[in-house]
Amino acid sequence: MDWYDERYAGPEDDYRASPLVGEDLGGLAPAWIVTALADPLRDEGEAYAERLAKAGVEVRCDRFPLVHAWFNITASRSSRAAHAVLAEGLARRFAD
């Protein structure tokens, strides 16, 4: 992951590439953080959700029993089920 990070954001941590390293997360928009059980980015995603919550940001964090990049794997039954959970949640959120 370090190799990818250096090519994406350079050697310095930058909040624009990784909001987790931002100093003040207060005032950010509500967020829904979705992680996968087998994902090298899971811990960072869940840490970001924790920081948002501590900053008073409305946040929901769900971990699905899937693998990294599951969102693009539409052939599996479990991935389709997770897509349905997201679609239902977003529909409820925006129905108001």
N, CA, C and O atoms as a GROMACS GRO file, in nm:
protein
  384
    1MET      N    1   0.082  -0.119   0.000
    1MET     CA    2   0.000   0.000   0.000
    1MET      C    3   0.086   0.126   0.000
    1MET      O    4   0.047   0.228  -0.056
    2ASP      N    5   0.204   0.117   0.064
    2ASP     CA    6   0.292   0.234   0.065
    2ASP      C    7   0.333   0.274  -0.077
    2ASP      O    8   0.338   0.392  -0.109
    3TRP      N    9   0.361   0.176  -0.161
    3TRP     CA   10   0.400   0.202  -0.300
    3TRP      C   11   0.290   0.280  -0.371
    3TRP      O   12   0.318   0.378  -0.440
    4TYR      N   13   0.165   0.237  -0.355
    4TYR     CA   14   0.053   0.306  -0.419
    4TYR      C   15   0.035   0.446  -0.360
    4TYR      O   16   0.011   0.542  -0.434
    5ASP      N   17   0.046   0.456  -0.230
    5ASP     CA   18   0.029   0.584  -0.163
    5ASP      C   19   0.130   0.686  -0.212
    5ASP      O   20   0.094   0.801  -0.238
    6GLU      N   21   0.255   0.646  -0.224
    6GLU     CA   22   0.360   0.739  -0.270
    6GLU      C   23   0.334   0.787  -0.412
    6GLU      O   24   0.364   0.902  -0.445
    7ARG      N   25   0.279   0.703  -0.496
    7ARG     CA   26   0.251   0.743  -0.634
    7ARG      C   27   0.124   0.827  -0.645
    7ARG      O   28   0.110   0.908  -0.736
    8TYR      N   29   0.033   0.806  -0.552
    8TYR     CA   30  -0.092   0.882  -0.556
    8TYR      C   31  -0.077   1.019  -0.492
    8TYR      O   32  -0.118   1.120  -0.549
    9ALA      N   33  -0.017   1.022  -0.373
    9ALA     CA   34  -0.013   1.146  -0.297
    9ALA      C   35   0.127   1.200  -0.272
    9ALA      O   36   0.142   1.310  -0.220
   10GLY      N   37   0.228   1.126  -0.308
   10GLY     CA   38   0.363   1.171  -0.280
   10GLY      C   39   0.408   1.126  -0.143
   10GLY      O   40   0.335   1.055  -0.073
   11PRO      N   41   0.527   1.165  -0.104
   11PRO     CA   42   0.583   1.115   0.023
   11PRO      C   43   0.518   1.175   0.147
   11PRO      O   44   0.528   1.116   0.255
   12GLU      N   45   0.452   1.288   0.136
   12GLU     CA   46   0.390   1.353   0.251
   12GLU      C   47   0.242   1.316   0.260
   12GLU      O   48   0.174   1.306   0.158
   13ASP      N   49   0.192   1.297   0.382
   13ASP     CA   50   0.048   1.277   0.401
   13ASP      C   51  -0.023   1.408   0.370
   13ASP      O   52   0.018   1.514   0.417
   14ASP      N   53  -0.127   1.400   0.292
   14ASP     CA   54  -0.202   1.518   0.249
   14ASP      C   55  -0.350   1.491   0.274
   14ASP      O   56  -0.404   1.393   0.225
   15TYR      N   57  -0.414   1.578   0.350
   15TYR     CA   58  -0.554   1.558   0.383
   15TYR      C   59  -0.644   1.551   0.260
   15TYR      O   60  -0.752   1.493   0.266
   16ARG      N   61  -0.601   1.610   0.148
   16ARG     CA   62  -0.683   1.604   0.027
   16ARG      C   63  -0.685   1.464  -0.033
   16ARG      O   64  -0.780   1.427  -0.101
   17ALA      N   65  -0.582   1.385  -0.007
   17ALA     CA   66  -0.577   1.248  -0.054
   17ALA      C   67  -0.626   1.152   0.053
   17ALA      O   68  -0.680   1.045   0.022
   18SER      N   69  -0.608   1.188   0.178
   18SER     CA   70  -0.649   1.103   0.290
   18SER      C   71  -0.708   1.191   0.398
   18SER      O   72  -0.635   1.242   0.483
   19PRO      N   73  -0.839   1.211   0.397
   19PRO     CA   74  -0.898   1.300   0.496
   19PRO      C   75  -0.874   1.256   0.639
   19PRO      O   76  -0.888   1.336   0.731
   20LEU      N   77  -0.837   1.131   0.661
   20LEU     CA   78  -0.807   1.082   0.795
   20LEU      C   79  -0.697   1.164   0.861
   20LEU      O   80  -0.697   1.179   0.984
   21VAL      N   81  -0.601   1.217   0.784
   21VAL     CA   82  -0.491   1.292   0.842
   21VAL      C   83  -0.522   1.440   0.858
   21VAL      O   84  -0.437   1.517   0.903
   22GLY      N   85  -0.642   1.481   0.823
   22GLY     CA   86  -0.681   1.622   0.840
   22GLY      C   87  -0.684   1.660   0.987
   22GLY      O   88  -0.713   1.578   1.073
   23GLU      N   89  -0.654   1.785   1.014
   23GLU     CA   90  -0.649   1.831   1.153
   23GLU      C   91  -0.788   1.844   1.213
   23GLU      O   92  -0.812   1.796   1.324
   24ASP      N   93  -0.881   1.909   1.142
   24ASP     CA   94  -1.014   1.934   1.195
   24ASP      C   95  -1.116   1.874   1.100
   24ASP      O   96  -1.129   1.919   0.986
   25LEU      N   97  -1.190   1.773   1.145
   25LEU     CA   98  -1.290   1.709   1.060
   25LEU      C   99  -1.430   1.762   1.088
   25LEU      O  100  -1.527   1.721   1.023
   26GLY      N  101  -1.440   1.853   1.183
   26GLY     CA  102  -1.570   1.912   1.214
   26GLY      C  103  -1.624   1.990   1.095
   26GLY      O  104  -1.548   2.050   1.020
   27GLY      N  105  -1.754   1.988   1.079
   27GLY     CA  106  -1.817   2.062   0.972
   27GLY      C  107  -1.823   1.989   0.838
   27GLY      O  108  -1.876   2.041   0.741
   28LEU      N  109  -1.769   1.866   0.834
   28LEU     CA  110  -1.777   1.790   0.709
   28LEU      C  111  -1.919   1.736   0.691
   28LEU      O  112  -1.996   1.727   0.786
   29ALA      N  113  -1.952   1.702   0.569
   29ALA     CA  114  -2.083   1.648   0.536
   29ALA      C  115  -2.101   1.511   0.601
   29ALA      O  116  -2.003   1.442   0.629
   30PRO      N  117  -2.227   1.471   0.624
   30PRO     CA  118  -2.251   1.337   0.675
   30PRO      C  119  -2.186   1.233   0.584
   30PRO      O  120  -2.173   1.254   0.463
   31ALA      N  121  -2.145   1.121   0.643
   31ALA     CA  122  -2.073   1.020   0.565
   31ALA      C  123  -2.123   0.880   0.598
   31ALA      O  124  -2.169   0.853   0.709
   32TRP      N  125  -2.113   0.795   0.500
   32TRP     CA  126  -2.141   0.653   0.518
   32TRP      C  127  -2.014   0.582   0.474
   32TRP      O  128  -1.983   0.575   0.355
   33ILE      N  129  -1.941   0.529   0.569
   33ILE     CA  130  -1.816   0.460   0.542
   33ILE      C  131  -1.846   0.310   0.535
   33ILE      O  132  -1.902   0.252   0.628
   34VAL      N  133  -1.809   0.249   0.424
   34VAL     CA  134  -1.832   0.106   0.405
   34VAL      C  135  -1.697   0.039   0.386
   34VAL      O  136  -1.619   0.076   0.299
   35THR      N  137  -1.671  -0.060   0.470
   35THR     CA  138  -1.546  -0.134   0.460
   35THR      C  139  -1.576  -0.282   0.434
   35THR      O  140  -1.690  -0.327   0.445
   36ALA      N  141  -1.471  -0.354   0.399
   36ALA     CA  142  -1.483  -0.498   0.375
   36ALA      C  143  -1.396  -0.571   0.476
   36ALA      O  144  -1.293  -0.520   0.519
   37LEU      N  145  -1.438  -0.690   0.512
   37LEU     CA  146  -1.366  -0.769   0.611
   37LEU      C  147  -1.222  -0.796   0.567
   37LEU      O  148  -1.129  -0.782   0.646
   38ALA      N  149  -1.205  -0.834   0.441
   38ALA     CA  150  -1.072  -0.864   0.388
   38ALA      C  151  -1.029  -0.751   0.295
   38ALA      O  152  -1.039  -0.761   0.173
   39ASP      N  153  -0.981  -0.644   0.356
   39ASP     CA  154  -0.946  -0.525   0.279
   39ASP      C  155  -0.826  -0.457   0.345
   39ASP      O  156  -0.831  -0.427   0.465
   40PRO      N  157  -0.719  -0.431   0.270
   40PRO     CA  158  -0.603  -0.365   0.331
   40PRO      C  159  -0.632  -0.221   0.375
   40PRO      O  160  -0.554  -0.163   0.450
   41LEU      N  161  -0.743  -0.165   0.331
   41LEU     CA  162  -0.779  -0.028   0.369
   41LEU      C  163  -0.886  -0.022   0.478
   41LEU      O  164  -0.930   0.086   0.516
   42ARG      N  165  -0.928  -0.138   0.528
   42ARG     CA  166  -1.037  -0.144   0.626
   42ARG      C  167  -1.006  -0.061   0.751
   42ARG      O  168  -1.090   0.020   0.792
   43ASP      N  169  -0.889  -0.080   0.810
   43ASP     CA  170  -0.858  -0.010   0.936
   43ASP      C  171  -0.859   0.140   0.918
   43ASP      O  172  -0.910   0.212   1.005
   44GLU      N  173  -0.804   0.190   0.807
   44GLU     CA  174  -0.805   0.334   0.782
   44GLU      C  175  -0.947   0.388   0.765
   44GLU      O  176  -0.980   0.494   0.816
   45GLY      N  177  -1.030   0.313   0.693
   45GLY     CA  178  -1.167   0.356   0.675
   45GLY      C  179  -1.243   0.365   0.805
   45GLY      O  180  -1.317   0.460   0.829
   46GLU      N  181  -1.224   0.265   0.890
   46GLU     CA  182  -1.294   0.263   1.017
   46GLU      C  183  -1.236   0.367   1.114
   46GLU      O  184  -1.310   0.423   1.196
   47ALA      N  185  -1.108   0.392   1.105
   47ALA     CA  186  -1.048   0.499   1.187
   47ALA      C  187  -1.101   0.635   1.145
   47ALA      O  188  -1.124   0.722   1.229
   48TYR      N  189  -1.121   0.654   1.015
   48TYR     CA  190  -1.178   0.779   0.964
   48TYR      C  191  -1.320   0.797   1.017
   48TYR      O  192  -1.358   0.908   1.058
   49ALA      N  193  -1.398   0.691   1.017
   49ALA     CA  194  -1.534   0.700   1.071
   49ALA      C  195  -1.531   0.738   1.219
   49ALA      O  196  -1.613   0.820   1.263
   50GLU      N  197  -1.440   0.681   1.295
   50GLU     CA  198  -1.428   0.715   1.437
   50GLU      C  199  -1.392   0.863   1.456
   50GLU      O  200  -1.448   0.931   1.541
   51ARG      N  201  -1.298   0.911   1.375
   51ARG     CA  202  -1.258   1.053   1.386
   51ARG      C  203  -1.374   1.144   1.349
   51ARG      O  204  -1.394   1.248   1.413
   52LEU      N  205  -1.449   1.108   1.246
   52LEU     CA  206  -1.566   1.189   1.209
   52LEU      C  207  -1.665   1.196   1.324
   52LEU      O  208  -1.714   1.304   1.359
   53ALA      N  209  -1.693   1.081   1.384
   53ALA     CA  210  -1.789   1.078   1.495
   53ALA      C  211  -1.740   1.163   1.611
   53ALA      O  212  -1.818   1.237   1.671
   54LYS      N  213  -1.611   1.155   1.644
   54LYS     CA  214  -1.556   1.235   1.754
   54LYS      C  215  -1.562   1.384   1.723
   54LYS      O  216  -1.567   1.466   1.814
   55ALA      N  217  -1.560   1.419   1.594
   55ALA     CA  218  -1.568   1.559   1.554
   55ALA      C  219  -1.712   1.608   1.544
   55ALA      O  220  -1.737   1.724   1.510
   56GLY      N  221  -1.808   1.518   1.575
   56GLY     CA  222  -1.948   1.557   1.573
   56GLY      C  223  -2.014   1.544   1.438
   56GLY      O  224  -2.125   1.594   1.418
   57VAL      N  225  -1.948   1.479   1.345
   57VAL     CA  226  -2.005   1.460   1.211
   57VAL      C  227  -2.097   1.338   1.214
   57VAL      O  228  -2.063   1.236   1.273
   58GLU      N  229  -2.212   1.349   1.151
   58GLU     CA  230  -2.301   1.235   1.140
   58GLU      C  231  -2.234   1.130   1.050
   58GLU      O  232  -2.200   1.158   0.936
   59VAL      N  233  -2.215   1.010   1.104
   59VAL     CA  234  -2.144   0.908   1.028
   59VAL      C  235  -2.204   0.771   1.057
   59VAL      O  236  -2.245   0.741   1.170
   60ARG      N  237  -2.209   0.691   0.955
   60ARG     CA  238  -2.248   0.551   0.967
   60ARG      C  239  -2.132   0.470   0.912
   60ARG      O  240  -2.074   0.505   0.809
   61CYS      N  241  -2.097   0.363   0.980
   61CYS     CA  242  -1.987   0.278   0.935
   61CYS      C  243  -2.032   0.133   0.936
   61CYS      O  244  -2.073   0.080   1.039
   62ASP      N  245  -2.025   0.070   0.822
   62ASP     CA  246  -2.063  -0.071   0.808
   62ASP      C  247  -1.948  -0.150   0.750
   62ASP      O  248  -1.880  -0.104   0.658
   63ARG      N  249  -1.927  -0.270   0.804
   63ARG     CA  250  -1.826  -0.362   0.750
   63ARG      C  251  -1.901  -0.482   0.692
   63ARG      O  252  -1.976  -0.551   0.762
   64PHE      N  253  -1.878  -0.505   0.565
   64PHE     CA  254  -1.940  -0.620   0.499
   64PHE      C  255  -1.842  -0.737   0.495
   64PHE      O  256  -1.721  -0.716   0.482
   65PRO      N  257  -1.892  -0.861   0.505
   65PRO     CA  258  -1.804  -0.978   0.502
   65PRO      C  259  -1.760  -1.010   0.359
   65PRO      O  260  -1.790  -1.117   0.305
   66LEU      N  261  -1.690  -0.916   0.300
   66LEU     CA  262  -1.648  -0.928   0.160
   66LEU      C  263  -1.500  -0.897   0.147
   66LEU      O  264  -1.430  -0.882   0.248
   67VAL      N  265  -1.452  -0.888   0.025
   67VAL     CA  266  -1.311  -0.859  -0.003
   67VAL      C  267  -1.297  -0.721  -0.065
   67VAL      O  268  -1.395  -0.662  -0.111
   68HIS      N  269  -1.174  -0.670  -0.065
   68HIS     CA  270  -1.143  -0.542  -0.129
   68HIS      C  271  -1.196  -0.543  -0.272
   68HIS      O  272  -1.189  -0.645  -0.341
   69ALA      N  273  -1.247  -0.433  -0.316
   69ALA     CA  274  -1.302  -0.414  -0.452
   69ALA      C  275  -1.433  -0.489  -0.473
   69ALA      O  276  -1.472  -0.513  -0.587
   70TRP      N  277  -1.500  -0.528  -0.365
   70TRP     CA  278  -1.626  -0.602  -0.378
   70TRP      C  279  -1.731  -0.522  -0.454
   70TRP      O  280  -1.817  -0.580  -0.520
   71PHE      N  281  -1.724  -0.391  -0.446
   71PHE     CA  282  -1.826  -0.309  -0.512
   71PHE      C  283  -1.830  -0.334  -0.662
   71PHE      O  284  -1.935  -0.322  -0.724
   72ASN      N  285  -1.716  -0.370  -0.719
   72ASN     CA  286  -1.708  -0.395  -0.863
   72ASN      C  287  -1.733  -0.541  -0.900
   72ASN      O  288  -1.737  -0.575  -1.018
   73ILE      N  289  -1.750  -0.625  -0.801
   73ILE     CA  290  -1.771  -0.768  -0.826
   73ILE      C  291  -1.920  -0.796  -0.817
   73ILE      O  292  -1.970  -0.835  -0.712
   74THR      N  293  -1.989  -0.778  -0.926
   74THR     CA  294  -2.135  -0.792  -0.924
   74THR      C  295  -2.182  -0.934  -0.951
   74THR      O  296  -2.302  -0.960  -0.948
   75ALA      N  297  -2.091  -1.025  -0.977
   75ALA     CA  298  -2.131  -1.162  -1.006
   75ALA      C  299  -2.158  -1.243  -0.880
   75ALA      O  300  -2.226  -1.345  -0.887
   76SER      N  301  -2.107  -1.202  -0.766
   76SER     CA  302  -2.126  -1.281  -0.645
   76SER      C  303  -2.258  -1.244  -0.576
   76SER      O  304  -2.299  -1.128  -0.577
   77ARG      N  305  -2.320  -1.342  -0.518
   77ARG     CA  306  -2.446  -1.322  -0.447
   77ARG      C  307  -2.427  -1.228  -0.328
   77ARG      O  308  -2.511  -1.141  -0.303
   78SER      N  309  -2.316  -1.245  -0.254
   78SER     CA  310  -2.294  -1.160  -0.137
   78SER      C  311  -2.268  -1.014  -0.176
   78SER      O  312  -2.308  -0.922  -0.105
   79SER      N  313  -2.201  -0.993  -0.288
   79SER     CA  314  -2.178  -0.856  -0.335
   79SER      C  315  -2.310  -0.792  -0.377
   79SER      O  316  -2.335  -0.675  -0.346
   80ARG      N  317  -2.392  -0.865  -0.447
   80ARG     CA  318  -2.524  -0.811  -0.487
   80ARG      C  319  -2.609  -0.778  -0.364
   80ARG      O  320  -2.681  -0.679  -0.363
   81ALA      N  321  -2.599  -0.861  -0.261
   81ALA     CA  322  -2.674  -0.834  -0.137
   81ALA      C  323  -2.624  -0.706  -0.072
   81ALA      O  324  -2.704  -0.626  -0.022
   82ALA      N  325  -2.494  -0.685  -0.070
   82ALA     CA  326  -2.438  -0.563  -0.014
   82ALA      C  327  -2.480  -0.441  -0.095
   82ALA      O  328  -2.511  -0.336  -0.038
   83HIS      N  329  -2.483  -0.454  -0.227
   83HIS     CA  330  -2.532  -0.344  -0.311
   83HIS      C  331  -2.677  -0.310  -0.274
   83HIS      O  332  -2.714  -0.192  -0.270
   84ALA      N  333  -2.757  -0.411  -0.249
   84ALA     CA  334  -2.897  -0.388  -0.213
   84ALA      C  335  -2.907  -0.311  -0.080
   84ALA      O  336  -2.991  -0.222  -0.066
   85VAL      N  337  -2.823  -0.346   0.016
   85VAL     CA  338  -2.822  -0.275   0.145
   85VAL      C  339  -2.788  -0.128   0.122
   85VAL      O  340  -2.853  -0.040   0.179
   86LEU      N  341  -2.686  -0.102   0.040
   86LEU     CA  342  -2.647   0.037   0.013
   86LEU      C  343  -2.758   0.112  -0.060
   86LEU      O  344  -2.790   0.226  -0.024
   87ALA      N  345  -2.818   0.049  -0.160
   87ALA     CA  346  -2.924   0.117  -0.237
   87ALA      C  347  -3.043   0.150  -0.148
   87ALA      O  348  -3.100   0.259  -0.158
   88GLU      N  349  -3.080   0.057  -0.061
   88GLU     CA  350  -3.192   0.081   0.029
   88GLU      C  351  -3.160   0.193   0.128
   88GLU      O  352  -3.244   0.279   0.154
   89GLY      N  353  -3.040   0.190   0.182
   89GLY     CA  354  -3.001   0.294   0.277
   89GLY      C  355  -2.997   0.432   0.213
   89GLY      O  356  -3.042   0.530   0.273
   90LEU      N  357  -2.943   0.440   0.093
   90LEU     CA  358  -2.937   0.569   0.024
   90LEU      C  359  -3.077   0.617  -0.014
   90LEU      O  360  -3.106   0.736  -0.005
   91ALA      N  361  -3.163   0.526  -0.056
   91ALA     CA  362  -3.300   0.564  -0.090
   91ALA      C  363  -3.372   0.622   0.032
   91ALA      O  364  -3.444   0.721   0.022
   92ARG      N  365  -3.352   0.558   0.149
   92ARG     CA  366  -3.414   0.610   0.272
   92ARG      C  367  -3.357   0.748   0.307
   92ARG      O  368  -3.431   0.838   0.346
   93ARG      N  369  -3.225   0.763   0.292
   93ARG     CA  370  -3.160   0.888   0.329
   93ARG      C  371  -3.210   1.005   0.244
   93ARG      O  372  -3.230   1.115   0.294
   94PHE      N  373  -3.231   0.979   0.116
   94PHE     CA  374  -3.267   1.087   0.025
   94PHE      C  375  -3.418   1.098   0.002
   94PHE      O  376  -3.463   1.182  -0.076
   95ALA      N  377  -3.496   1.016   0.070
   95ALA     CA  378  -3.642   1.020   0.054
   95ALA      C  379  -3.702   1.143   0.123
   95ALA      O  380  -3.811   1.188   0.088
   96ASP      N  381  -3.630   1.196   0.220
   96ASP     CA  382  -3.685   1.310   0.296
   96ASP      C  383  -3.683   1.438   0.219
   96ASP      O  384  -3.726   1.542   0.270
   0.00000   0.00000   0.00000
